[in-house]
């Protein structure tokens, strides 16, 4: 658990209006794990594989291998996007980008999910064309090249495995590499089957089955990244439980204008208005609430406004339908 620093400011301590009483408490934690080494190694391995595959495809006059080299080149682009986003997300806030560039990791995950589905769609179309009009495939060459692909993509995927559950951007990179490893495994199976049976339909048929598996895995990534991009409550955080927690704090009579969203693929923020008729509870209260929000719900950046519930100065954001 990273160190937390909390501060609260009363913008107008002498104001009589409870609504003018604002308190901001922020919990900070360490930046996301740096996967720069994994990205660098992954890019080198995959660029090398693309060159090998393109070379074999050119020498063997294999359109299939050249097409797969193009597909693997698209994965290199996916890795580059995820790497750039992981770097940008650690940039310090500025007067223009007050949250820094944290959201770039969400945009990268969304891009990679859409891009991966687009690539799989193209491969599926090609497989359908080949299923209708099967073409001879150099089984031995395909098996060797695909086996190299399994090793390279598995090694790269394993380097991102530890961060796939906590960082959607890293999960996108992991899915790219894991999907390629699965595709290569399917190509090996198809190549072996071709060597023994000469059934030309096996290669495109295997491709369609594998693509369906990839679509299922990528669809959840697309949903999660799109939800974060739309400021939905992040997965793993239950808004109702957070609301109950805040409402049960000492002296709190009402909770309204509660918002929970992802600042990045690893950081969650919260804003809320707490009505405490007995008066402002002090900085210690805010510090404790923010610490518990971090420890219990993983919410590292909380901004809480205290109100006294003065009927002559009703908060216009109190109704649930008002944002």
C-alpha positions as CSV (number, residue, x, y, z in Angstrom):
1,X,0.0,0.0,0.0
2,X,1.5,3.2,-1.1
3,X,1.9,6.3,1.1
4,X,-1.0,8.6,1.1
5,X,-1.0,12.4,1.5
6,X,-4.2,14.1,2.4
7,X,-5.0,17.8,2.5
8,X,-8.2,19.6,3.0
9,X,-9.0,23.2,2.3
10,X,-11.9,25.3,3.5
11,X,-12.4,27.8,0.8
12,X,-14.3,30.2,3.0
13,X,-14.0,29.5,6.6
14,X,-16.0,32.6,7.6
15,X,-18.9,32.0,5.2
16,X,-22.3,31.4,6.8
17,X,-23.5,29.3,3.8
18,X,-22.8,25.6,4.3
19,X,-22.8,25.2,0.5
20,X,-19.7,27.4,0.3
21,X,-17.8,25.1,2.5
22,X,-15.6,22.9,0.2
23,X,-13.1,20.3,1.3
24,X,-10.7,18.5,-1.0
25,X,-8.9,15.4,0.2
26,X,-6.5,13.6,-2.1
27,X,-5.0,10.1,-1.7
28,X,-2.0,9.4,-3.9
29,X,-0.3,6.1,-4.6
30,X,2.7,4.9,-6.6
31,X,2.5,5.1,-10.4
32,X,1.5,2.0,-12.2
33,X,4.2,-0.7,-12.6
34,X,6.7,0.3,-15.3
35,X,6.6,-2.3,-18.1
36,X,9.0,-0.4,-20.3
37,X,11.5,-3.3,-20.4
38,X,8.8,-5.7,-21.3
39,X,7.6,-3.4,-24.1
40,X,11.1,-2.9,-25.4
41,X,11.9,-6.7,-25.5
42,X,8.4,-7.4,-27.0
43,X,8.9,-4.9,-29.8
44,X,12.4,-6.3,-30.7
45,X,11.2,-9.9,-30.7
46,X,8.1,-9.1,-32.7
47,X,9.8,-6.9,-35.2
48,X,12.4,-9.6,-35.7
49,X,9.7,-12.2,-36.2
50,X,7.9,-10.0,-38.8
51,X,11.2,-9.7,-40.8
52,X,11.7,-13.5,-40.6
53,X,8.1,-14.3,-41.6
54,X,8.1,-11.8,-44.5
55,X,11.5,-13.2,-45.7
56,X,10.1,-16.8,-45.7
57,X,6.9,-15.7,-47.3
58,X,8.8,-13.9,-50.1
59,X,11.2,-16.8,-50.7
60,X,8.4,-19.4,-50.6
61,X,6.0,-17.2,-52.6
62,X,3.5,-17.7,-49.8
63,X,0.7,-15.1,-49.7
64,X,-0.5,-16.6,-46.4
65,X,2.8,-16.0,-44.7
66,X,3.1,-12.5,-46.1
67,X,-0.4,-11.7,-44.9
68,X,0.4,-13.1,-41.4
69,X,3.6,-10.9,-41.4
70,X,1.3,-7.9,-42.0
71,X,-0.9,-9.1,-39.1
72,X,2.1,-9.4,-36.8
73,X,3.2,-5.9,-37.9
74,X,-0.2,-4.6,-36.6
75,X,0.6,-6.2,-33.2
76,X,3.8,-4.2,-33.2
77,X,1.7,-1.1,-33.6
78,X,-0.5,-2.2,-30.7
79,X,2.5,-2.6,-28.5
80,X,3.8,0.8,-29.5
81,X,0.4,2.4,-28.7
82,X,0.2,0.7,-25.3
83,X,3.9,1.6,-24.4
84,X,3.4,5.3,-25.4
85,X,0.3,5.5,-23.3
86,X,2.0,3.9,-20.3
87,X,4.6,6.6,-20.5
88,X,2.2,9.5,-21.0
89,X,0.0,8.3,-18.1
90,X,2.9,9.0,-15.7
91,X,3.3,12.6,-16.9
92,X,2.9,15.2,-14.2
93,X,-0.2,17.4,-14.1
94,X,0.0,20.9,-15.6
95,X,-2.2,24.0,-15.6
96,X,-3.9,22.7,-18.8
97,X,-3.9,19.0,-18.0
98,X,-4.8,19.1,-14.3
99,X,-5.0,15.3,-14.1
100,X,-1.9,14.8,-16.2
101,X,-2.2,12.4,-19.1
102,X,-3.6,9.5,-17.1
103,X,-6.6,9.0,-19.4
104,X,-4.2,8.2,-22.4
105,X,-4.0,4.6,-21.0
106,X,-7.8,4.3,-21.3
107,X,-7.7,5.6,-24.9
108,X,-4.9,3.2,-25.7
109,X,-6.8,0.2,-24.3
110,X,-9.9,1.2,-26.3
111,X,-7.8,1.7,-29.5
112,X,-6.2,-1.7,-29.1
113,X,-9.5,-3.5,-28.4
114,X,-11.0,-2.0,-31.5
115,X,-7.9,-2.5,-33.6
116,X,-7.6,-6.2,-32.5
117,X,-11.3,-6.8,-33.4
118,X,-10.7,-5.1,-36.8
119,X,-7.6,-7.3,-37.5
120,X,-9.5,-10.5,-36.5
121,X,-12.4,-9.4,-38.8
122,X,-10.0,-9.1,-41.7
123,X,-8.4,-12.5,-41.0
124,X,-11.9,-14.0,-40.7
125,X,-12.9,-12.6,-44.1
126,X,-9.7,-14.0,-45.6
127,X,-10.4,-17.4,-44.0
128,X,-13.9,-17.4,-45.5
129,X,-12.5,-16.6,-48.9
130,X,-10.0,-19.5,-48.6
131,X,-12.6,-21.8,-47.3
132,X,-14.7,-21.2,-50.4
133,X,-11.7,-21.5,-52.7
134,X,-8.9,-23.5,-50.9
135,X,-5.3,-22.9,-52.0
136,X,-2.3,-25.2,-51.5
137,X,-0.2,-24.4,-48.4
138,X,3.4,-25.2,-47.8
139,X,2.7,-27.2,-44.6
140,X,6.3,-27.7,-43.5
141,X,7.3,-24.0,-43.9
142,X,4.1,-22.8,-42.2
143,X,4.7,-25.1,-39.2
144,X,8.3,-23.9,-38.7
145,X,7.4,-20.2,-38.9
146,X,4.3,-20.6,-36.7
147,X,6.3,-22.5,-34.1
148,X,8.7,-19.5,-33.9
149,X,5.7,-17.3,-33.5
150,X,4.3,-19.4,-30.6
151,X,7.7,-19.0,-28.7
152,X,8.0,-15.3,-29.4
153,X,4.4,-14.3,-28.7
154,X,4.2,-16.5,-25.5
155,X,7.4,-15.0,-24.1
156,X,6.1,-11.5,-24.8
157,X,2.6,-12.3,-23.3
158,X,4.2,-13.7,-20.2
159,X,6.1,-10.4,-19.6
160,X,2.7,-8.6,-19.4
161,X,0.9,-11.3,-17.5
162,X,1.4,-9.9,-14.0
163,X,-0.2,-6.6,-14.9
164,X,-3.2,-7.8,-16.9
165,X,-5.6,-7.9,-14.0
166,X,-4.8,-4.4,-12.5
167,X,-4.2,-2.4,-15.7
168,X,-6.5,-2.5,-18.7
169,X,-3.8,-1.0,-21.0
170,X,-1.4,-3.8,-20.0
171,X,-4.2,-6.3,-20.4
172,X,-4.7,-5.1,-24.0
173,X,-1.0,-5.7,-24.8
174,X,-1.2,-9.1,-23.1
175,X,-4.3,-10.0,-25.2
176,X,-2.5,-8.9,-28.4
177,X,0.4,-11.3,-27.7
178,X,-1.7,-14.1,-26.3
179,X,-4.0,-14.0,-29.3
180,X,-1.1,-14.2,-31.6
181,X,0.3,-17.2,-29.7
182,X,-3.1,-18.9,-30.0
183,X,-3.3,-18.1,-33.7
184,X,0.2,-19.5,-34.3
185,X,-0.7,-22.7,-32.3
186,X,-3.7,-23.1,-34.5
187,X,-1.6,-22.7,-37.6
188,X,0.8,-25.4,-36.4
189,X,-2.1,-27.8,-35.8
190,X,-3.5,-27.0,-39.3
191,X,-0.1,-27.4,-40.8
192,X,0.4,-30.9,-39.2
193,X,-3.1,-31.9,-40.3
194,X,-2.3,-30.8,-43.8
195,X,0.9,-32.8,-44.0
196,X,-1.0,-36.0,-43.1
197,X,-4.4,-35.4,-44.9
198,X,-4.0,-32.8,-47.6
199,X,-7.3,-31.3,-46.5
200,X,-7.0,-27.8,-47.8
201,X,-10.1,-26.6,-45.9
202,X,-8.4,-27.3,-42.5
203,X,-6.3,-24.2,-42.5
204,X,-9.1,-21.6,-42.9
205,X,-11.4,-23.7,-40.7
206,X,-8.9,-23.6,-37.8
207,X,-8.4,-19.9,-38.4
208,X,-12.2,-19.2,-38.0
209,X,-12.4,-21.2,-34.8
210,X,-9.4,-19.4,-33.3
211,X,-10.7,-16.0,-34.4
212,X,-14.0,-16.7,-32.6
213,X,-12.1,-17.5,-29.4
214,X,-10.1,-14.2,-29.7
215,X,-13.3,-12.2,-30.3
216,X,-14.8,-13.5,-27.1
217,X,-11.7,-12.5,-25.1
218,X,-11.4,-9.1,-26.7
219,X,-15.1,-8.2,-26.4
220,X,-14.8,-7.9,-22.6
221,X,-11.7,-5.6,-23.1
222,X,-13.7,-3.4,-25.5
223,X,-16.5,-3.2,-23.0
224,X,-14.3,-2.4,-20.0
225,X,-12.2,0.3,-21.9
226,X,-15.3,1.9,-23.4
227,X,-16.9,2.0,-19.9
228,X,-13.8,3.8,-18.5
229,X,-13.8,6.2,-21.5
230,X,-17.4,7.0,-20.6
231,X,-16.6,7.7,-16.9
232,X,-18.4,4.6,-15.7
233,X,-17.7,3.2,-12.3
234,X,-14.6,1.0,-12.7
235,X,-14.9,-2.8,-12.4
236,X,-14.3,-3.9,-8.8
237,X,-16.0,-0.9,-7.3
238,X,-19.6,-1.0,-6.2
239,X,-21.1,2.4,-6.1
240,X,-23.9,1.3,-3.7
241,X,-21.5,0.0,-1.1
242,X,-19.4,3.2,-1.3
243,X,-22.5,5.2,-0.8
244,X,-23.5,3.2,2.2
245,X,-20.0,3.5,3.6
246,X,-20.1,7.3,3.3
247,X,-23.7,7.5,4.7
248,X,-22.7,5.6,7.8
249,X,-20.0,8.0,8.8
250,X,-20.6,9.8,12.1
251,X,-22.8,12.8,11.7
252,X,-23.6,12.3,8.0
253,X,-27.4,12.7,7.3
254,X,-27.2,12.6,3.5
255,X,-24.9,11.7,0.6
256,X,-25.4,13.3,-2.8
257,X,-23.6,14.2,-6.0
258,X,-21.5,11.0,-5.7
259,X,-19.4,10.3,-8.7
260,X,-16.8,7.5,-9.1
261,X,-14.7,7.2,-12.3
262,X,-11.4,6.0,-13.6
263,X,-8.7,8.6,-14.0
264,X,-6.6,6.0,-15.8
265,X,-6.6,2.2,-16.2
266,X,-5.2,1.9,-12.7
267,X,-6.4,4.9,-10.7
268,X,-9.9,5.6,-9.4
269,X,-11.3,9.0,-8.4
270,X,-14.4,10.0,-6.3
271,X,-16.3,13.2,-5.6
272,X,-19.2,13.5,-3.1
273,X,-21.2,15.9,-1.0
274,X,-21.7,14.9,2.6
275,X,-24.4,16.7,4.6
276,X,-23.4,17.0,8.3
277,X,-25.8,19.3,10.2
278,X,-23.7,19.3,13.4
279,X,-20.9,21.2,11.6
280,X,-17.7,20.6,9.8
281,X,-16.0,17.5,11.3
282,X,-12.4,18.7,10.7
283,X,-9.4,17.6,8.7
284,X,-8.9,14.4,10.7
285,X,-12.3,13.1,9.6
286,X,-11.5,13.8,5.9
287,X,-8.1,12.2,6.2
288,X,-9.6,9.1,7.7
289,X,-12.4,8.8,5.1
290,X,-10.0,9.2,2.3
291,X,-7.6,6.6,3.7
292,X,-10.4,4.1,4.2
293,X,-11.8,4.8,0.6
294,X,-8.3,3.9,-0.6
295,X,-7.8,0.8,1.5
296,X,-11.3,-0.6,1.1
297,X,-12.3,0.4,-2.4
298,X,-9.0,1.3,-4.1
299,X,-10.1,4.9,-4.6
300,X,-6.9,6.9,-4.5
301,X,-8.2,10.4,-5.3
302,X,-11.2,11.6,-3.3
303,X,-12.7,15.1,-3.2
304,X,-15.3,15.6,-0.5
305,X,-17.5,18.6,0.1
306,X,-19.1,19.2,3.5
307,X,-22.5,20.8,3.8
308,X,-24.6,21.7,6.8
309,X,-28.0,21.1,5.2
310,X,-29.1,24.8,5.5
311,X,-32.6,24.9,4.0
312,X,-32.0,28.4,2.8
313,X,-29.0,27.3,0.8
314,X,-30.0,24.0,-0.7
315,X,-27.4,22.4,-2.9
316,X,-28.6,22.4,-6.5
317,X,-26.8,19.2,-7.1
318,X,-28.6,17.2,-4.5
319,X,-31.2,15.6,-6.8
320,X,-29.9,12.3,-8.2
321,X,-30.9,13.3,-11.8
322,X,-28.8,16.5,-11.7
323,X,-25.1,16.2,-12.7
